[in-house]
Amino acid sequence: MKHLFFFLLTLLGASAAQAQGVLTFEKELHDFGQVPEGTMATHEFRFKNTGNQPVIIANVQASCGCTTPDWTKTPILPGKSGIVKAVYSSAGRPGIFNKTVTVTSNATTPSTVLTIKGNVLNKEQMKSRLTPAQLAQSPRLTLDRATHDFGKMEAGQALTARFKVTNTGKQDLVLGAISSPCYCVGYKNVPSPIKPGQSAMVELVYSQRKLGLQQEPVTITSNDLTGDAQLTLSAFVLKDLNAGSMVKESATSVPFK
């Protein structure tokens, strides 16, 4: 009986040790190939829990700030699937890249390293590698207007301007990073690719702290090989917007309206 008791304990211990989740990725490396500069190179690494216990991903850490990860946050039950998404910002980063994201979880293998790589080409390099027919098939970015005036705003206030972007080309239009001298303009939400012939509303968030009349040139990069989109955001920035604030207009102090 004593030997049988120890045998059962050993068997139960072995069963407990085998009860664990297993993250099985479809692949652990993705090669983007040639990436037009300015686009957000995005890939979803898909995986399945092939173990017998739920898996929880605790963290996904990128090897650099140019790669933004996202992942399935809910527990992945046995037999279910999930994703780890890696987004590489190619704006201002021409040349070959090789970046990693490290996935940490409670799976049998607690740490898995995923790799993305590719070669970022500027627009001139891309154009030189395409035939006239291929260039004719490329996407085209068209804005409904080139300026937006916020009027009077308070310093540090975050205001949103909506622009209609139309893809007049023949391939998906992918919007990339936004640049401005003040570093005070960004996307409210990362825009999705725009199909040929379709339009989308793109929201830009503007937060300026310099006082007075401001005119901010903004560049929106994309995979449109003809060039980047240019627009201007304007505002008259006040220290505050209280009713008692005074604004000098034409050398005469007038109450804020």
SERO-4910 file (N, C-alpha, C, O; in steps of 0.05 Angstrom, whole numbers):
BEGIN
 pado doro    nc1    nc2    nc3   cac1   cac2   cac3    cc1    cc2    cc3    oc1    oc2    oc3
  Met    A     17    -24      0      0      0      0     17     25      0     11     45    -13
  Lys    A     39     24     15     57     47     17     69     53    -11     70     77    -18
  His    A     77     32    -25     89     36    -52     67     47    -71     73     64    -88
  Leu    A     43     37    -68     21     47    -85     15     76    -80      9     92    -99
  Phe    A     16     85    -55     11    113    -48     32    131    -61     24    152    -72
  Phe    A     57    124    -59     78    140    -71     76    140   -102     83    160   -115
  Phe    A     67    118   -113     64    117   -142     42    136   -151     45    149   -172
  Leu    A     20    137   -136     -2    155   -143      6    184   -140     -1    201   -157
  Leu    A     22    191   -119     32    218   -116     50    226   -139     48    248   -149
  Thr    A     67    208   -148     84    213   -171     69    218   -196     75    235   -212
  Leu    A     48    201   -200     31    204   -223     16    230   -224     14    243   -245
  Leu    A      5    239   -201     -9    264   -199     10    287   -203      3    307   -216
  Gly    A     35    286   -193     55    307   -197     62    309   -226     65    332   -236
  Ala    A     65    287   -240     72    288   -269     49    300   -285     54    315   -304
  Ser    A     24    293   -277      1    304   -292      0    334   -288     -6    349   -307
  Ala    A      5    344   -263      5    373   -258     26    387   -273     22    409   -283
  Ala    A     50    375   -276     72    387   -290     66    390   -320     75    408   -333
  Gln    A     50    370   -330     43    371   -359     21    390   -365     16    396   -388
  Ala    A      6    399   -344    -16    417   -349     -6    446   -352     -2    460   -332
  Gln    A     -2    454   -377      8    481   -382      1    489   -410     -2    473   -428
  Gly    A     -2    516   -414     -7    526   -440     18    527   -458     40    529   -448
  Val    A     13    525   -484     36    526   -503     28    545   -525      8    542   -539
  Leu    A     45    566   -529     41    584   -551     55    574   -576     80    572   -576
  Thr    A     40    568   -597     52    558   -622     47    579   -644     24    582   -652
  Phe    A     68    593   -652     66    614   -672     67    602   -700     81    583   -705
  Glu    A     51    613   -719     52    604   -747     80    609   -758     91    593   -773
  Lys    A     92    632   -750    120    638   -757    131    658   -738    115    673   -726
  Glu    A    157    659   -734    169    677   -715    186    699   -728    199    714   -715
  Leu    A    186    699   -755    200    720   -770    184    729   -794    172    712   -808
  His    A    182    755   -798    168    765   -821    186    785   -836    197    804   -824
  Asp    A    189    780   -862    205    798   -879    186    815   -896    171    805   -913
  Phe    A    186    842   -891    169    860   -906    179    864   -935    164    872   -952
  Gly    A    204    857   -939    216    863   -965    221    893   -968    231    905   -949
  Gln    A    213    905   -991    217    933   -995    194    949   -984    171    943   -990
  Val    A    200    968   -967    180    985   -953    183   1014   -962    205   1025   -958
  Pro    A    162   1026   -973    164   1055   -980    167   1071   -954    152   1068   -935
  Glu    A    187   1089   -954    191   1106   -931    167   1123   -924    154   1134   -942
  Gly    A    160   1124   -899    137   1140   -890    113   1123   -883     95   1132   -869
  Thr    A    113   1097   -891     91   1080   -884     95   1066   -857    118   1064   -848
  Met    A     73   1057   -846     75   1041   -821     73   1012   -829     52   1001   -835
  Ala    A     96    998   -829     97    970   -836     85    953   -814     96    953   -792
  Thr    A     64    940   -819     48    926   -799     46    896   -805     40    888   -827
  His    A     51    879   -785     48    850   -788     36    838   -763     44    846   -740
  Glu    A     17    820   -766      5    806   -743     17    777   -742     12    761   -760
  Phe    A     31    772   -721     41    744   -716     18    729   -703      9    736   -681
  Arg    A      8    708   -716    -14    693   -706     -4    668   -691     16    655   -699
  Phe    A    -18    661   -670    -10    638   -654    -34    623   -644    -57    633   -646
  Lys    A    -30    599   -635    -51    582   -623    -41    569   -598    -18    562   -595
  Asn    A    -59    567   -578    -52    554   -553    -56    524   -557    -78    514   -557
  Thr    A    -34    510   -561    -35    481   -566    -31    465   -540    -28    441   -541
  Gly    A    -32    479   -517    -30    465   -491    -57    458   -480    -77    458   -494
  Asn    A    -57    453   -454    -82    445   -441    -90    463   -418   -108    457   -402
  Gln    A    -78    487   -417    -85    507   -397    -85    535   -411    -72    539   -431
  Pro    A   -101    554   -400   -102    581   -412    -74    594   -411    -59    590   -392
  Val    A    -69    611   -431    -45    626   -432    -51    656   -430    -70    666   -442
  Ile    A    -36    670   -413    -39    699   -410    -13    712   -418      8    706   -406
  Ile    A    -14    730   -438     10    745   -446     13    768   -427     -4    786   -426
  Ala    A     35    768   -412     40    789   -392     50    815   -404     43    837   -396
  Asn    A     67    812   -425     79    836   -437     91    829   -464     99    806   -469
  Val    A     93    850   -481    107    847   -507    125    872   -509    116    894   -510
  Gln    A    151    867   -509    171    888   -508    185    890   -535    197    871   -544
  Ala    A    185    914   -547    199    919   -572    228    926   -567    235    936   -546
  Ser    A    245    920   -587    274    926   -583    280    955   -588    303    964   -581
  Cys    A    261    971   -599    266    999   -602    240   1014   -602    219   1002   -605
  Gly    A    242   1040   -599    218   1057   -599    204   1059   -626    181   1069   -627
  Cys    A    218   1051   -647    206   1054   -674    187   1031   -680    173   1031   -700
  Thr    A    186   1011   -662    168    988   -665    147    989   -643    154    987   -619
  Thr    A    122    991   -650    100    992   -630     85    965   -630     72    958   -650
  Pro    A     86    950   -608     72    925   -607     43    927   -596     37    945   -581
  Asp    A     27    907   -603      1    904   -591     -4    874   -590      9    859   -605
  Trp    A    -23    864   -574    -27    836   -571    -54    829   -559    -68    847   -549
  Thr    A    -61    804   -560    -86    794   -548    -84    796   -518    -67    783   -506
  Lys    A   -101    813   -506    -99    818   -477   -114    798   -460   -108    794   -436
  Thr    A   -135    785   -471   -151    766   -456   -138    739   -455   -121    733   -472
  Pro    A   -144    722   -435   -132    695   -433   -139    679   -458   -162    679   -468
  Ile    A   -120    664   -468   -123    648   -492   -128    619   -483   -110    606   -473
  Leu    A   -152    609   -486   -159    582   -477   -147    561   -495   -139    567   -518
  Pro    A   -144    537   -485   -133    515   -502   -148    512   -528   -173    512   -529
  Gly    A   -133    511   -550   -145    508   -576   -153    535   -589   -160    535   -613
  Lys    A   -152    557   -574   -159    583   -585   -134    597   -596   -111    590   -590
  Ser    A   -139    619   -611   -117    633   -625   -116    662   -616   -135    672   -604
  Gly    A    -94    675   -622    -90    703   -616    -69    715   -634    -59    702   -652
  Ile    A    -63    741   -629    -43    754   -646    -24    771   -629    -30    780   -607
  Val    A      0    775   -641     18    795   -631     24    813   -656     35    803   -676
  Lys    A     17    839   -654     20    857   -677     45    874   -673     49    886   -652
  Ala    A     61    876   -694     85    893   -693     81    914   -715     76    908   -738
  Val    A     85    940   -707     83    962   -726    109    977   -727    118    988   -706
  Tyr    A    122    978   -750    147    992   -753    143   1019   -768    133   1019   -790
  Ser    A    151   1041   -755    149   1067   -767    174   1072   -784    196   1075   -774
  Ser    A    169   1074   -810    192   1077   -829    199   1106   -835    218   1111   -849
  Ala    A    183   1125   -825    188   1153   -831    216   1162   -821    222   1159   -797
  Gly    A    232   1172   -839    258   1182   -832    278   1160   -826    299   1165   -814
  Arg    A    272   1135   -834    290   1113   -828    296   1096   -853    289   1073   -854
  Pro    A    308   1108   -873    315   1093   -897    336   1072   -891    353   1076   -873
  Gly    A    336   1050   -906    356   1030   -903    344   1004   -891    320   1002   -886
  Ile    A    362    985   -887    355    958   -877    349    960   -847    363    973   -832
  Phe    A    327    946   -838    321    944   -810    316    915   -802    307    899   -818
  Asn    A    323    909   -777    319    883   -766    312    887   -736    330    892   -720
  Lys    A    287    884   -729    277    890   -702    264    866   -690    254    848   -704
  Thr    A    263    865   -663    251    843   -649    230    853   -629    231    876   -620
  Val    A    211    835   -624    192    839   -602    192    814   -585    191    791   -595
  Thr    A    194    817   -559    196    794   -540    170    790   -526    160    809   -513
  Val    A    158    766   -529    133    760   -517    137    745   -491    150    724   -491
  Thr    A    126    755   -469    129    742   -443    101    733   -434     82    748   -434
  Ser    A    100    707   -426     74    696   -418     78    674   -398    100    669   -389
  Asn    A     56    661   -390     57    638   -371     57    612   -386     51    591   -374
  Ala    A     64    612   -411     65    588   -427     89    571   -419    106    579   -404
  Thr    A     90    547   -431    113    528   -425    139    542   -431    158    541   -415
  Thr    A    141    556   -454    164    573   -460    156    601   -453    141    614   -467
  Pro    A    166    611   -431    157    637   -420    165    661   -437    153    683   -434
  Ser    A    185    658   -454    194    681   -470    198    672   -499    213    653   -504
  Thr    A    186    687   -518    189    681   -547    197    707   -561    185    728   -556
  Val    A    217    705   -578    227    729   -593    217    727   -621    223    708   -636
  Leu    A    202    748   -630    193    750   -657    209    771   -672    218    791   -659
  Thr    A    213    768   -698    231    786   -713    216    797   -737    203    782   -752
  Ile    A    220    823   -742    211    835   -767    235    848   -780    252    859   -767
  Lys    A    236    847   -807    258    859   -821    248    869   -848    227    862   -857
  Gly    A    265    885   -861    258    895   -888    278    916   -896    298    921   -883
  Asn    A    272    929   -918    290    950   -929    273    974   -936    256    973   -954
  Val    A    277    996   -922    261   1021   -926    274   1036   -949    297   1043   -948
  Leu    A    257   1042   -970    266   1057   -993    252   1084   -994    228   1085   -989
  Asn    A    267   1105  -1000    253   1131  -1003    238   1131  -1030    241   1113  -1046
  Lys    A    222   1152  -1034    205   1153  -1057    220   1152  -1084    211   1139  -1103
  Glu    A    243   1165  -1085    259   1165  -1109    269   1137  -1115    270   1129  -1138
  Gln    A    278   1123  -1094    288   1096  -1098    265   1078  -1107    268   1061  -1125
  Met    A    241   1081  -1096    218   1065  -1104    211   1071  -1133    206   1052  -1148
  Lys    A    210   1096  -1140    202   1103  -1168    222   1092  -1188    214   1084  -1210
  Ser    A    248   1092  -1181    268   1083  -1200    266   1053  -1205    277   1043  -1225
  Arg    A    253   1038  -1187    251   1009  -1190    225   1000  -1203    220    976  -1207
  Leu    A    208   1019  -1209    182   1012  -1220    180   1021  -1250    193   1041  -1258
  Thr    A    165   1006  -1265    160   1013  -1293    138   1035  -1294    124   1038  -1275
  Pro    A    136   1049  -1317    114   1069  -1319     87   1056  -1314     69   1069  -1302
  Ala    A     83   1032  -1322     57   1018  -1318     53   1014  -1288     30   1017  -1278
  Gln    A     74   1006  -1274     71   1001  -1245     66   1028  -1230     51   1029  -1211
  Leu    A     80   1049  -1239     76   1075  -1227     47   1084  -1230     35   1097  -1213
  Ala    A     35   1078  -1254      8   1086  -1259    -12   1071  -1241    -34   1081  -1237
  Gln    A     -4   1048  -1230    -21   1033  -1212    -18   1041  -1183    -32   1030  -1166
  Ser    A      0   1059  -1177      6   1066  -1149    -17   1082  -1137    -33   1094  -1151
  Pro    A    -18   1084  -1110    -39   1100  -1097    -34   1130  -1100    -11   1139  -1105
  Arg    A    -55   1146  -1096    -53   1175  -1098    -69   1187  -1075    -92   1181  -1070
  Leu    A    -56   1205  -1060    -69   1218  -1037    -79   1246  -1045    -64   1262  -1055
  Thr    A   -105   1250  -1041   -117   1276  -1046   -132   1286  -1022   -149   1272  -1011
  Leu    A   -125   1311  -1013   -139   1323   -990   -161   1341   -999   -160   1353  -1021
  Asp    A   -182   1343   -983   -205   1360   -990   -198   1390   -987   -211   1407  -1000
  Arg    A   -177   1396   -972   -168   1423   -969   -140   1423   -957   -131   1402   -947
  Ala    A   -126   1445   -959    -98   1446   -950    -94   1462   -925    -71   1463   -915
  Thr    A   -115   1474   -914   -112   1490   -890   -135   1485   -871   -157   1476   -878
  His    A   -130   1491   -845   -152   1491   -825   -145   1512   -804   -123   1513   -793
  Asp    A   -165   1529   -798   -161   1551   -779   -178   1544   -754   -202   1543   -756
  Phe    A   -164   1541   -731   -179   1535   -706   -191   1560   -693   -207   1558   -675
  Gly    A   -182   1583   -703   -191   1608   -690   -176   1611   -664   -152   1606   -663
  Lys    A   -190   1621   -643   -177   1626   -617   -177   1600   -600   -198   1587   -598
  Met    A   -155   1594   -588   -153   1570   -571   -135   1576   -547   -119   1595   -548
  Glu    A   -137   1559   -527   -121   1562   -503    -95   1547   -506    -95   1525   -517
  Ala    A    -74   1557   -495    -47   1544   -497    -49   1516   -484    -58   1513   -461
  Gly    A    -39   1497   -498    -39   1469   -488    -65   1454   -493    -66   1430   -488
  Gln    A    -85   1468   -502   -111   1455   -508   -108   1436   -532    -94   1444   -551
  Ala    A   -120   1413   -532   -119   1394   -555   -144   1397   -571   -166   1389   -563
  Leu    A   -141   1407   -596   -163   1410   -614   -160   1391   -638   -138   1382   -644
  Thr    A   -182   1384   -650   -182   1364   -672   -192   1376   -698   -212   1390   -699
  Ala    A   -177   1371   -719   -184   1380   -746   -189   1355   -763   -174   1336   -762
  Arg    A   -211   1355   -778   -219   1332   -794   -214   1338   -823   -224   1358   -834
  Phe    A   -199   1321   -837   -193   1324   -865   -204   1299   -880   -201   1277   -870
  Lys    A   -215   1304   -903   -224   1282   -920   -201   1274   -939   -192   1290   -955
  Val    A   -193   1249   -937   -171   1239   -953   -183   1219   -974   -197   1200   -966
  Thr    A   -177   1224   -999   -188   1207  -1020   -164   1193  -1035   -144   1206  -1041
  Asn    A   -167   1168  -1040   -147   1153  -1055   -156   1152  -1084   -174   1137  -1091
  Thr    A   -143   1169  -1101   -150   1170  -1129   -132   1151  -1146   -133   1152  -1170
  Gly    A   -117   1135  -1132    -99   1116  -1146   -112   1089  -1150   -136   1086  -1148
  Lys    A    -95   1069  -1155   -106   1042  -1161    -96   1020  -1143   -100    996  -1148
  Gln    A    -83   1028  -1121    -75   1010  -1100    -82   1022  -1073    -87   1046  -1071
  Asp    A    -82   1005  -1052    -88   1015  -1025    -70   1037  -1017    -45   1035  -1020
  Leu    A    -81   1058  -1006    -66   1081   -996    -61   1077   -966    -80   1074   -951
  Val    A    -36   1077   -958    -28   1073   -930    -16   1099   -920      6   1107   -929
  Leu    A    -29   1112   -901    -18   1136   -889      3   1130   -869      1   1110   -853
  Gly    A     24   1146   -868     46   1141   -850     48   1162   -828     27   1172   -819
  Ala    A     72   1169   -821     76   1187   -798     70   1216   -806     69   1223   -829
  Ile    A     65   1232   -785     60   1261   -788     84   1276   -776     95   1269   -755
  Ser    A     93   1296   -791    115   1312   -781    108   1342   -781     93   1351   -799
  Ser    A    118   1357   -761    113   1386   -760    136   1398   -743    146   1384   -725
  Pro    A    144   1422   -749    165   1435   -734    160   1437   -704    179   1436   -688
  Cys    A    135   1439   -696    128   1442   -668    126   1416   -653    124   1415   -628
  Tyr    A    125   1393   -667    120   1367   -655     94   1367   -639     93   1354   -618
  Cys    A     74   1382   -648     50   1385   -633     25   1375   -649      3   1382   -642
  Val    A     30   1360   -670      8   1349   -687     11   1319   -689     33   1309   -693
  Gly    A    -12   1305   -686    -11   1276   -688    -39   1266   -696    -58   1281   -697
  Tyr    A    -40   1240   -702    -66   1227   -708    -82   1223   -682    -71   1217   -661
  Lys    A   -108   1227   -684   -126   1220   -661   -128   1190   -660   -127   1178   -638
  Asn    A   -130   1177   -683   -130   1148   -686   -114   1141   -710   -115   1155   -730
  Val    A    -98   1119   -709    -83   1111   -732   -102   1103   -755   -118   1085   -751
  Pro    A   -100   1116   -778   -119   1111   -799   -114   1084   -812    -91   1074   -814
  Ser    A   -135   1071   -822   -133   1046   -836   -127   1051   -865   -131   1073   -875
  Pro    A   -116   1031   -880   -112   1034   -908   -137   1042   -923   -159   1033   -916
  Ile    A   -135   1059   -943   -158   1069   -958   -157   1056   -986   -138   1057  -1001
  Lys    A   -179   1043   -993   -182   1028  -1018   -183   1048  -1042   -190   1071  -1038
  Pro    A   -175   1039  -1065   -176   1056  -1089   -204   1067  -1094   -224   1052  -1092
  Gly    A   -206   1093  -1099   -232   1105  -1104   -248   1112  -1079   -270   1123  -1082
  Gln    A   -238   1105  -1056   -253   1110  -1031   -240   1133  -1016   -218   1141  -1021
  Ser    A   -256   1143   -996   -247   1165   -980   -249   1158   -950   -264   1139   -943
  Ala    A   -235   1172   -933   -236   1168   -905   -232   1195   -891   -217   1212   -901
  Met    A   -244   1198   -867   -240   1222   -851   -216   1217   -833   -216   1198   -817
  Val    A   -196   1234   -834   -172   1232   -818   -172   1255   -798   -175   1278   -805
  Glu    A   -170   1248   -772   -171   1268   -751   -143   1274   -741   -128   1256   -732
  Leu    A   -135   1300   -742   -109   1309   -732   -113   1324   -706   -130   1342   -704
  Val    A    -97   1318   -686    -98   1331   -660    -76   1352   -659    -53   1346   -663
  Tyr    A    -84   1377   -652    -65   1399   -651    -64   1410   -622    -85   1417   -611
  Ser    A    -40   1412   -610    -37   1422   -583    -13   1441   -583     10   1432   -581
  Gln    A    -18   1466   -584      3   1486   -586      5   1502   -560    -15   1509   -548
  Arg    A     29   1508   -551     34   1523   -526     45   1551   -531     44   1568   -513
  Lys    A     55   1556   -555     65   1583   -561     42   1602   -564     21   1595   -576
  Leu    A     45   1626   -553     23   1646   -554     24   1662   -579     45   1665   -592
  Gly    A      1   1673   -586     -1   1690   -610    -10   1675   -634    -19   1652   -632
  Leu    A     -8   1688   -657    -16   1676   -682      4   1654   -691     27   1660   -694
  Gln    A     -6   1630   -694     11   1607   -702      1   1595   -728    -23   1591   -732
  Gln    A     20   1589   -746     15   1575   -771     34   1552   -773     58   1556   -777
  Glu    A     23   1528   -771     40   1504   -770     39   1488   -795     18   1476   -801
  Pro    A     61   1486   -810     62   1469   -834     63   1439   -825     79   1432   -807
  Val    A     47   1423   -837     46   1394   -830     50   1377   -855     39   1383   -876
  Thr    A     65   1356   -851     70   1336   -873     59   1309   -865     65   1299   -844
  Ile    A     42   1298   -882     32   1271   -878     45   1253   -899     41   1256   -923
  Thr    A     60   1234   -889     74   1215   -907     55   1192   -914     35   1187   -900
  Ser    A     60   1179   -936     44   1156   -945     59   1141   -966     83   1147   -972
  Asn    A     46   1120   -977     59   1105   -999     52   1116  -1027     55   1102  -1047
  Asp    A     42   1141  -1028     38   1155  -1053     66   1164  -1063     79   1181  -1051
  Leu    A     75   1153  -1085    102   1158  -1095    105   1185  -1108    128   1193  -1113
  Thr    A     83   1200  -1112     86   1226  -1124     94   1247  -1104    102   1269  -1111
  Gly    A     93   1241  -1078    101   1260  -1058     84   1258  -1033     64   1244  -1033
  Asp    A     92   1273  -1012     77   1273   -987     56   1296   -988     59   1315  -1003
  Ala    A     36   1293   -971     15   1313   -970     23   1336   -951     35   1331   -930
  Gln    A     18   1360   -959     25   1384   -944      0   1399   -936    -18   1403   -953
  Leu    A     -2   1408   -911    -24   1425   -903    -15   1444   -881      7   1441   -870
  Thr    A    -32   1463   -874    -25   1483   -854    -47   1485   -833    -71   1487   -840
  Leu    A    -40   1484   -807    -59   1489   -786    -53   1516   -774    -30   1523   -768
  Ser    A    -74   1532   -769    -71   1559   -759    -88   1562   -733   -108   1549   -730
  Ala    A    -79   1580   -715    -94   1586   -691    -82   1611   -678    -59   1618   -682
  Phe    A   -100   1625   -664    -90   1647   -647    -91   1637   -618   -112   1633   -607
  Val    A    -67   1633   -607    -65   1619   -581    -64   1639   -558    -47   1657   -558
  Leu    A    -83   1636   -539    -84   1653   -515    -75   1638   -491    -75   1613   -490
  Lys    A    -67   1653   -471    -59   1640   -446    -82   1625   -433    -78   1604   -422
  Asp    A   -106   1637   -434   -130   1624   -424   -154   1635   -440   -152   1656   -453
  Leu    A   -176   1622   -437   -201   1630   -452   -222   1640   -433   -246   1638   -439
  Asn    A   -214   1651   -410   -234   1662   -391   -248   1686   -404   -237   1699   -422
  Ala    A   -272   1691   -395   -287   1713   -407   -274   1740   -404   -278   1758   -419
  Gly    A   -257   1742   -383   -243   1767   -378   -218   1771   -393   -205   1792   -391
  Ser    A   -210   1751   -409   -185   1752   -423   -186   1775   -444   -207   1779   -456
  Met    A   -164   1789   -447   -163   1811   -466   -145   1804   -489   -122   1794   -484
  Val    A   -153   1808   -513   -137   1803   -537   -132   1828   -552   -151   1843   -557
  Lys    A   -107   1834   -558   -101   1858   -573   -106   1853   -603    -93   1836   -616
  Glu    A   -124   1869   -614   -130   1867   -642   -128   1895   -654   -142   1913   -645
  Ser    A   -111   1899   -673   -106   1925   -686    -99   1946   -665   -109   1969   -666
  Ala    A    -81   1938   -646    -71   1956   -625    -92   1965   -606    -88   1984   -590
  Thr    A   -116   1953   -606   -137   1960   -588   -145   1935   -572   -151   1914   -583
  Ser    A   -146   1938   -545   -153   1916   -528   -184   1912   -528   -199   1931   -523
  Val    A   -192   1888   -535   -221   1882   -536   -226   1857   -521   -209   1839   -519
  Pro    A   -250   1854   -508   -256   1830   -494   -257   1806   -512   -263   1808   -536
  Phe    A   -250   1783   -501   -251   1758   -517   -280   1753   -525   -299   1756   -509
  Lys    A   -284   1746   -550   -311   1740   -561   -314   1711   -567   -335   1702   -576
***
